[in-house]
Amino acid sequence: MNMKCFFLVFVLFVFTSCNTSKEDSAEVINFFGYPESAEMIDFKKAGVGMLTLVKEIDIFDVANIPVGQIVSVDTLGDDILLADIKQNMVHVLDRETYRYKTSIGSSGKDPDQLHLAFGALSWNGEVMVGNGQGPYLFKSFSPEGRLINTYNNTEPLSWGVAAGDINNSFIADSIAYVVKQVAENGKKVARYRLADQAEKIKEELVPVSDLHESLDSATMTKVIIKMFLLKSSLGNGFYVMPSNKFLVNNYTMDGVLKSSINLMNIPLLKTYVEQIKNYANSFFSSVAISFFSSVAIDEDDNLYIPAQEILAYEAFKKGMALNPEDIDLFILSINLENKSYFVNKLESGTGKALAPLKVFDGKIWCYDYVKSQIVIYQLPKI
């Protein structure tokens, strides 16, 4: 298998076209450690539309700053906030023109300096930045870049925060939720109360058993590489998705599991996972597989998951290099309440490794790992 095929299969979301039986599906679910209690829903296809490219950004104009690795996008009034974990900055763009305005955390001196900036979120008119290393887990700034508060990490997370994971944190009502790294079983969610410029950890949430079976060292596919936290806009709760299975858990803010939904009844996902299982058995049974790099959510709680379908599947199986026209690119939009999904297709040759970050103003903002650039698409009307 050549390196190009390895990248497509084991790093990012390559979808195949084949038929799988109920027995195959059950075997796949067991192989990847899906919880038996997760509900299987028959999702209906709502339609297909084309994503229109609005803009690609690889260098911020005016400042001539190259895009590093963008791990989160948020909005604050007329500003767009981009957390760059590679440069440890938060870049601020104009929401209407996308023109560069300033960068936060660029001084390189304490207390302004940022370490592993794993996210930037709008909160109470301030920019709250996740600071993944050092004595401060969070720092808040004005949109212009003035440091407002440093939040003392009084009770450090054992094994640290999962810095670099996209969509791994959010703040609501002075409570911060972050993904925590745990040595023996992957990831958990920790909850912090922000008060008196210090962080007070509350009880940990989201038992790992809700997301996968007990870790089996012989089946590393059960390890959660990344875990995405997505705050609901319609209810008082949040969603959790592990990157190594198409599973959505819905929790209250206090961590009570409300529902667990297995997305494997969506045909595109079911056939893809079956093929990944075959390759894992044949070539890389001891390698943890990450299916996708990120999930985004909109104001209607639609979840956006990147996907691809290999059209020249027989050539792919033989290890042959694929051309752009051999791959159909799209982003699935899944609505759990309506039990439906919509296929947002991309033009051939664009967005090889997209990580959806934020949906706002009728557009979806993504980060392309291959090109190291921000890609903005206009969403089709459903």
Secondary structure as GFF3:
##gff-version 3
##sequence-region A 1 382
A	DSSP	alpha_helix	3	10	.	.	.	ID=ss1
A	DSSP	alpha_helix	22	31	.	.	.	ID=ss2
A	DSSP	beta_strand	39	40	.	.	.	ID=ss3
A	DSSP	beta_strand	44	50	.	.	.	ID=ss4
A	DSSP	beta_strand	52	57	.	.	.	ID=ss5
A	DSSP	beta_strand	59	60	.	.	.	ID=ss6
A	DSSP	beta_strand	65	66	.	.	.	ID=ss7
A	DSSP	beta_strand	70	76	.	.	.	ID=ss8
A	DSSP	beta_strand	79	84	.	.	.	ID=ss9
A	DSSP	beta_strand	89	94	.	.	.	ID=ss10
A	DSSP	beta_strand	100	104	.	.	.	ID=ss11
A	DSSP	beta_strand	117	123	.	.	.	ID=ss12
A	DSSP	beta_strand	126	131	.	.	.	ID=ss13
A	DSSP	beta_strand	136	141	.	.	.	ID=ss14
A	DSSP	beta_strand	147	153	.	.	.	ID=ss15
A	DSSP	beta_strand	169	172	.	.	.	ID=ss16
A	DSSP	beta_strand	175	182	.	.	.	ID=ss17
A	DSSP	beta_strand	186	195	.	.	.	ID=ss18
A	DSSP	beta_strand	198	201	.	.	.	ID=ss19
A	DSSP	three_ten_helix	208	210	.	.	.	ID=ss20
A	DSSP	three_ten_helix	220	222	.	.	.	ID=ss21
A	DSSP	beta_strand	227	231	.	.	.	ID=ss22
A	DSSP	beta_strand	237	242	.	.	.	ID=ss23
A	DSSP	beta_strand	247	252	.	.	.	ID=ss24
A	DSSP	beta_strand	257	262	.	.	.	ID=ss25
A	DSSP	three_ten_helix	263	265	.	.	.	ID=ss26
A	DSSP	alpha_helix	267	282	.	.	.	ID=ss27
A	DSSP	beta_strand	296	297	.	.	.	ID=ss28
A	DSSP	beta_strand	303	310	.	.	.	ID=ss29
A	DSSP	alpha_helix	313	317	.	.	.	ID=ss30
A	DSSP	three_ten_helix	324	326	.	.	.	ID=ss31
A	DSSP	beta_strand	327	335	.	.	.	ID=ss32
A	DSSP	beta_strand	340	345	.	.	.	ID=ss33
A	DSSP	beta_strand	354	360	.	.	.	ID=ss34
A	DSSP	beta_strand	363	368	.	.	.	ID=ss35
A	DSSP	beta_strand	373	378	.	.	.	ID=ss36
###
